[in-house]
Amino acid sequence: MAGHGAQEHPHGADRLCEAGDRVYSRAVRRGRVPRGDADPVPCLLELALLHPDPDDMDFLVPTAPQEVMTRLLRGMYDEVSESHRRVGSAVAAFERYAGLGRQVRVPAAGAEGSAIRVLDGLNRIQAAMDEATQVCTREVLTVQPGGIRREHELSEGLPRALALRARGVRMRDLYTHVARHGQGLLNYMELMGDAAEARTLDEVIDRLILFDRTVAFIPANADHTMALELRHPALVEYLVTVFERQWRLAIPLTAPLPDTGIEGISHREQSIAALLAEGHQDAVIAERLGISVRTCRAHIARLSETLGAASRTQLGVRIAQAGLDGPPRRGGVPAAPGRGAAAAR
């Protein structure tokens, strides 16, 4: 869609095409328009003049004319040295948007329309996060689920992270324990120095990014091609609380994982055992711990062998007997009947 719009609508928000102007003006007057109305004018989505309605994805709601004006003036300020020739058209656009703004009631500050914004497409998500990064002055909190971070992902985000560090911004990142096995993450943390701190857990919540405790980004669909930008103080504070509670439970990246206290059972196998006891399937366990299904099944096989279980049903019994279905027991646990126990008889 982006390519099609760029070819047939080569303009910016300061000089909309005739069709785009009609659809946007109608959206401002009515409050929203059906998504199909914007099909002939993809420029409205590309320029973020229309975006999905959080309450009904079949409709598009307009960006407030006042916000459009602010965006135009900000762009002029950033590019004033080479953009003198555009001042006249920008002023004309300002007057036009101001006229449209008088036709509708401006939402009160903090109202849901401005506090929750749907970002449709990876480019829109990245642009919104880049804007939040540029104005961030104090702190960035992130939750990064999944397994080992890929080198190219870390490399792409490194310039933004270094720019934050240069401004004195502190960063705290939560990962799953699996991320410890990636050398790329260790190299990244070394480059960031005291500006960044990372901790790990068996499993974390879905992806979350918080800037200065004022704006948060969370996924809006399963494949992460849509996101929600949240600025409502209550929602942001709730997410900060969730992060801080997980942070207190997490283990610093540079600290070793605690011993399970059960001979032959690794920390990861202990986590898998607890999830098996809750009744989860292999694929769900793998996703929550950030490992592949194949790796998960290999751990289950070793767990079965260590505990002397001949079936999944028997494995559940052995897990309960060994105290692996909850927090580790103090003072050790009884030896599970396995190959070692059989050999001793």
C-alpha positions in Angstrom: 0.0 0.0 0.0 2.8 2.4 0.8 4.3 2.1 -2.7 1.0 2.6 -4.4 0.2 5.7 -2.3 3.6 7.2 -2.9 3.2 7.0 -6.7 -0.4 8.3 -7.0 -0.4 10.7 -4.1 3.0 12.5 -4.1 2.2 15.1 -1.4 2.4 15.8 2.3 -0.2 16.9 4.9 0.3 20.5 3.9 -1.3 20.0 0.5 -3.7 17.1 0.3 -5.1 15.8 -3.0 -8.7 16.7 -3.7 -10.0 13.2 -2.9 -8.0 13.0 0.3 -9.2 16.4 1.4 -12.8 15.3 0.9 -12.4 12.1 2.9 -10.4 13.7 5.7 -12.9 16.6 6.0 -15.8 14.1 6.2 -14.0 12.2 8.9 -13.5 15.3 10.9 -17.1 16.3 10.6 -18.5 12.8 11.4 -15.9 11.7 13.9 -15.0 8.6 11.9 -15.5 7.0 8.4 -15.7 3.3 7.2 -12.2 1.9 6.4 -13.3 1.3 2.8 -13.7 5.1 2.3 -9.9 5.5 2.6 -9.1 2.8 0.0 -8.8 5.3 -2.9 -6.7 7.7 -0.8 -4.0 5.6 1.0 -2.2 8.9 1.6 -4.4 9.6 4.6 -3.2 6.5 6.4 0.4 7.0 5.2 0.4 10.6 6.6 -1.3 9.4 9.8 -4.3 11.7 9.2 -6.6 8.7 9.6 -5.9 5.7 11.9 -7.9 2.6 13.1 -10.6 3.2 15.7 -9.6 1.3 18.8 -13.2 0.4 19.5 -14.0 -0.8 15.9 -11.2 -1.7 13.5 -13.7 -1.5 10.6 -13.7 2.3 11.0 -11.0 5.0 10.8 -10.9 8.1 13.0 -9.2 11.4 12.1 -6.2 12.8 13.7 -7.3 16.1 15.3 -6.6 19.1 13.0 -4.8 20.7 16.0 -2.4 17.8 16.1 -1.8 18.0 12.4 -1.0 21.7 12.7 1.5 20.9 15.5 3.2 18.3 13.4 3.5 20.6 10.4 5.1 23.4 12.5 7.5 20.9 14.2 8.6 19.8 10.8 9.1 23.3 9.7 11.3 24.0 12.7 13.5 21.0 12.1 14.0 21.8 8.4 13.8 25.6 8.4 17.2 26.0 6.7 16.1 24.3 3.5 12.4 24.8 3.7 11.8 28.6 3.4 10.0 28.1 0.1 7.3 26.0 1.8 6.3 28.6 4.4 3.5 30.0 2.3 1.8 26.7 1.7 2.2 25.6 5.3 0.5 28.8 6.5 -2.3 28.2 4.1 -2.6 24.6 5.4 -2.6 25.9 9.0 -5.5 28.2 8.3 -7.5 25.4 6.5 -7.0 22.9 9.4 -7.9 25.7 11.9 -11.1 26.2 10.0 -11.9 22.5 10.2 -11.0 22.4 13.9 -13.8 24.9 14.6 -16.4 22.5 13.2 -15.8 19.8 15.9 -15.5 19.7 19.7 -11.9 19.3 20.7 -11.5 16.3 23.1 -10.5 17.2 26.6 -6.9 16.6 27.7 -6.5 13.0 28.7 -9.6 11.8 26.9 -9.5 8.3 25.5 -9.2 9.4 21.9 -5.8 10.9 22.4 -4.7 8.6 25.2 -5.0 5.4 23.1 -3.8 5.4 19.5 -3.7 2.4 17.2 -0.5 2.1 15.1 -1.2 0.1 11.9 2.0 -1.2 10.2 5.6 -1.6 11.2 6.6 1.8 9.7 4.0 3.7 11.8 5.0 1.8 14.9 8.7 2.6 14.4 8.0 6.2 13.6 6.0 6.6 16.8 8.7 5.0 18.9 11.4 7.1 17.3 9.4 10.2 18.2 9.1 9.0 21.8 12.8 8.2 21.9 13.7 11.7 20.7 11.8 13.4 23.5 12.7 10.9 26.3 14.9 12.4 29.0 14.9 10.1 32.0 14.1 6.4 31.7 13.3 3.6 29.2 11.8 0.3 30.5 11.4 -2.7 28.2 10.3 -6.2 28.3 11.7 -8.4 25.5 10.1 -11.9 25.4 11.4 -14.7 23.3 14.7 -16.4 23.1 18.2 -15.3 22.2 18.3 -11.8 20.7 19.5 -11.7 17.1 22.6 -9.8 16.3 20.9 -7.7 13.6 18.1 -6.7 16.0 20.6 -5.5 18.6 22.7 -3.7 15.9 19.7 -1.8 14.5 18.7 -0.5 17.9 22.2 0.3 19.1 22.4 3.9 17.6 19.1 4.9 19.3 20.3 3.3 22.6 23.6 5.2 22.4 21.8 8.4 21.7 19.7 7.9 24.8 22.8 7.1 26.9 24.4 10.3 25.6 21.4 12.3 27.0 21.7 10.6 30.4 18.7 8.3 30.0 18.7 5.1 32.1 17.5 1.9 30.5 16.3 -1.3 32.2 15.5 -4.4 30.1 13.8 -7.7 31.1 14.5 -10.9 29.1 13.9 -14.6 29.6 16.7 -16.7 31.0 17.3 -18.1 27.5 18.7 -14.7 26.4 21.7 -15.3 28.6 23.0 -17.7 26.0 23.4 -15.0 23.3 26.8 -13.4 23.0 25.2 -10.5 21.2 23.3 -9.4 24.2 26.4 -9.6 26.4 28.3 -7.4 23.9 25.4 -5.0 23.7 25.3 -4.5 27.5 29.0 -4.0 27.6 28.8 -1.2 25.1 26.0 0.4 27.0 27.9 0.4 30.3 26.2 1.8 33.4 23.4 3.4 31.3 21.7 0.0 30.9 20.8 -2.9 33.2 19.3 -6.2 32.2 17.7 -9.0 34.3 16.1 -12.3 33.3 13.2 -14.5 34.4 11.9 -17.9 33.4 9.1 -16.2 31.5 8.0 -12.6 31.0 4.9 -10.7 29.8 4.5 -9.8 26.1 6.6 -7.0 24.6 6.4 -3.7 26.4 8.3 -0.4 26.0 7.8 2.5 28.4 9.3 6.0 27.9 9.6 8.3 30.9 6.6 6.6 32.5 4.4 8.7 30.3 3.9 6.7 27.1 3.8 2.9 26.5 3.8 0.7 23.5 2.3 -2.8 23.5 1.3 -5.2 20.7 -2.2 -5.0 19.3 -2.2 -8.3 17.4 -0.5 -11.7 17.4 2.1 -11.0 14.6 3.0 -7.6 16.1 2.2 -5.7 12.9 -0.1 -3.4 14.9 0.5 -1.7 18.3 -1.2 0.5 20.8 0.4 3.8 21.9 -0.9 4.4 25.4 -0.7 7.8 27.1 -3.5 7.5 29.6 -1.8 8.0 33.1 -3.7 5.2 34.8 -2.9 2.6 32.0 0.8 3.7 31.9 1.1 3.5 35.7 -0.5 0.1 35.7 2.1 -1.2 33.2 4.9 0.5 35.2 3.7 -1.5 38.3 3.7 -4.7 36.3 7.2 -4.1 35.1 8.6 -3.2 38.6 7.1 -6.3 40.1 8.7 -8.5 37.5 12.0 -6.6 37.8 12.1 -7.3 41.6 11.7 -11.1 40.9 14.2 -11.1 38.1 17.9 -12.1 38.3 20.7 -9.7 37.1 22.1 -10.8 33.8 25.6 -11.0 35.2 24.5 -13.1 38.2 24.4 -17.0 38.0 21.0 -18.7 38.0 20.2 -20.3 41.4 20.7 -24.0 41.9 17.5 -26.0 41.9 18.7 -28.1 44.9 17.8 -31.3 43.1 20.6 -33.4 41.7 20.4 -33.8 37.9 17.6 -31.2 37.4 18.6 -27.9 35.7 17.0 -24.6 36.3 15.3 -24.7 32.9 14.0 -28.2 33.6 12.6 -27.0 36.9 10.7 -24.3 35.0 9.4 -26.8 32.4 8.3 -29.2 35.2 6.3 -26.4 36.9 4.5 -25.6 33.6 3.9 -29.2 32.8 2.3 -29.5 36.3 -0.1 -26.7 35.3 -1.2 -28.7 32.3 0.4 -26.8 29.4 1.3 -28.4 26.1 4.9 -28.4 24.7 4.3 -25.6 22.2 2.9 -23.3 24.9 5.8 -24.1 27.3 8.3 -23.4 24.6 6.8 -20.0 23.7 6.6 -18.9 27.3 10.2 -19.8 28.0 11.6 -18.5 24.7 12.9 -21.9 23.4 12.0 -24.0 20.4 9.5 -26.9 20.7 12.3 -29.3 19.8 14.5 -28.0 22.7 11.5 -28.1 25.1 10.8 -31.8 24.2 14.5 -32.7 24.7 14.4 -31.2 28.2 11.2 -33.1 29.0 12.9 -36.3 27.9 15.8 -35.7 30.2 13.4 -34.8 33.0 11.5 -38.0 32.5 14.8 -40.0 32.5 16.1 -38.3 35.7 12.8 -38.8 37.5 12.3 -42.4 36.2 9.0 -41.7 34.5 7.9 -44.0 31.7 4.9 -41.8 30.5 3.7 -38.3 30.6 1.1 -39.3 33.2 3.8 -40.8 35.4 6.0 -37.8 34.8 3.3 -35.6 36.3 3.2 -37.8 39.4 7.1 -37.7 39.7 7.1 -33.9 39.3 4.7 -33.6 42.3 6.7 -36.1 44.4 9.9 -34.2 43.7 8.3 -30.9 44.6 8.9 -29.5 41.1 5.3 -28.4 40.7 5.8 -25.2 42.8 8.5 -23.3 44.7 11.6 -25.4 45.5 11.3 -27.1 48.9 13.9 -26.3 51.6 16.2 -29.0 52.9 16.2 -31.1 49.8 13.7 -33.6 48.5 13.4 -37.3 48.5 15.2 -39.1 45.8 12.9 -39.8 42.9 12.6 -43.5 41.7 14.8 -43.5 38.6 17.6 -45.5 37.1 19.9 -44.6 39.9 17.4 -45.7 42.5 16.8 -49.0 40.7 20.5 -49.7 40.5 20.9 -49.2 44.2 18.3 -51.8 45.0 
